[in-house]
Amino acid sequence: MKYSIAVAAAVSALALSACERATVVVPAAPPTTVAVPGPAGPQGTPGTPGAAAEKGATGATGATGAEGMQGADGAKGDKGKTGGDTIVVVPVPNR
């Protein structure tokens, strides 16, 4: 019994110390240097303007296509047959 109290105290001290968060130190960022533009230089000579582009010729219109031929008549169907001895029973829908 005398050892159980000592062991419980040691375990609780370890458990509480494991929960501590470590202090994180972030180093300061180095200062950034900003480039300052100097005075403007002399202005360059103006360039010569380019020549105007020529307009291309318009192409000729194509001829109209020939008219197609008339299709042939389809085959005639067989003559219908009269009803046979088949009986169709329509079920009554359930309500």
C-alpha positions as CSV (number, residue, x, y, z in Angstrom):
1,M,0.0,0.0,0.0
2,K,2.8,2.4,0.7
3,Y,4.3,1.9,-2.8
4,S,0.9,2.3,-4.6
5,I,0.6,6.0,-3.4
6,A,4.1,6.8,-4.6
7,V,3.5,5.1,-8.0
8,A,0.2,6.9,-8.4
9,A,1.9,10.3,-7.6
10,A,4.7,9.6,-10.1
11,V,2.3,8.5,-12.9
12,S,0.1,11.6,-12.4
13,A,3.1,13.9,-12.5
14,L,4.3,12.3,-15.8
15,A,0.8,12.5,-17.3
16,L,0.4,16.2,-16.4
17,S,3.9,17.1,-17.7
18,A,3.2,15.3,-21.0
19,C,0.3,17.6,-21.6
20,E,2.3,20.8,-21.6
21,R,2.8,22.5,-24.9
22,A,6.3,23.5,-26.0
23,T,6.8,27.2,-26.5
24,V,7.4,27.9,-30.2
25,V,9.6,30.9,-31.1
26,V,9.3,32.2,-34.6
27,P,12.3,34.3,-35.8
28,A,11.5,37.7,-37.2
29,A,11.4,38.0,-41.0
30,P,14.3,39.9,-42.5
31,P,13.4,43.4,-43.7
32,T,12.6,43.6,-47.4
33,T,14.2,46.3,-49.5
34,V,12.0,48.2,-51.9
35,A,13.6,49.3,-55.2
36,V,12.9,53.0,-55.8
37,P,13.0,54.0,-59.5
38,G,15.4,56.7,-60.5
39,P,14.8,59.7,-62.7
40,A,13.4,59.1,-66.2
41,G,15.9,59.0,-69.1
42,P,15.6,61.0,-72.4
43,Q,12.7,60.1,-74.7
44,G,13.6,58.1,-77.8
45,T,13.0,59.3,-81.4
46,P,9.6,58.5,-82.9
47,G,9.5,55.6,-85.4
48,T,8.2,55.9,-88.9
49,P,4.6,54.9,-89.6
50,G,4.0,51.6,-91.5
51,A,2.5,51.4,-95.0
52,A,-1.2,50.8,-95.4
53,A,-2.2,47.2,-96.3
54,E,-3.6,46.5,-99.7
55,K,-7.1,45.0,-99.9
56,G,-7.4,41.6,-101.6
57,A,-9.7,40.9,-104.5
58,T,-13.1,39.3,-104.0
59,G,-13.4,35.7,-105.3
60,A,-16.0,34.6,-107.8
61,T,-19.3,33.0,-106.7
62,G,-19.6,29.3,-107.4
63,A,-22.1,27.8,-109.8
64,T,-25.4,26.3,-108.6
65,G,-25.5,22.5,-108.4
66,A,-27.6,20.3,-110.6
67,E,-31.1,19.2,-109.5
68,G,-31.3,15.6,-108.3
69,M,-33.3,12.8,-110.0
70,Q,-36.7,11.7,-108.8
71,G,-36.7,8.6,-106.7
72,A,-38.2,5.3,-107.8
73,D,-41.5,4.1,-106.5
74,G,-41.4,1.7,-103.6
75,A,-42.5,-1.9,-103.7
76,K,-46.2,-2.7,-103.1
77,G,-47.1,-4.3,-99.8
78,D,-49.0,-7.7,-99.4
79,K,-52.7,-7.6,-99.1
80,G,-54.0,-7.8,-95.5
81,K,-55.5,-11.1,-94.2
82,T,-58.7,-11.4,-92.4
83,G,-58.8,-12.2,-88.7
84,G,-58.2,-15.8,-87.5
85,D,-59.2,-17.6,-84.3
86,T,-57.0,-15.6,-81.9
87,I,-58.9,-14.2,-78.8
88,V,-57.4,-11.3,-76.8
89,V,-58.5,-11.1,-73.1
90,V,-57.9,-7.7,-71.5
91,P,-57.5,-8.0,-67.7
92,V,-59.5,-5.7,-65.4
93,P,-57.3,-3.2,-63.5
94,N,-57.1,-3.6,-59.7
95,R,-58.5,-0.8,-57.7
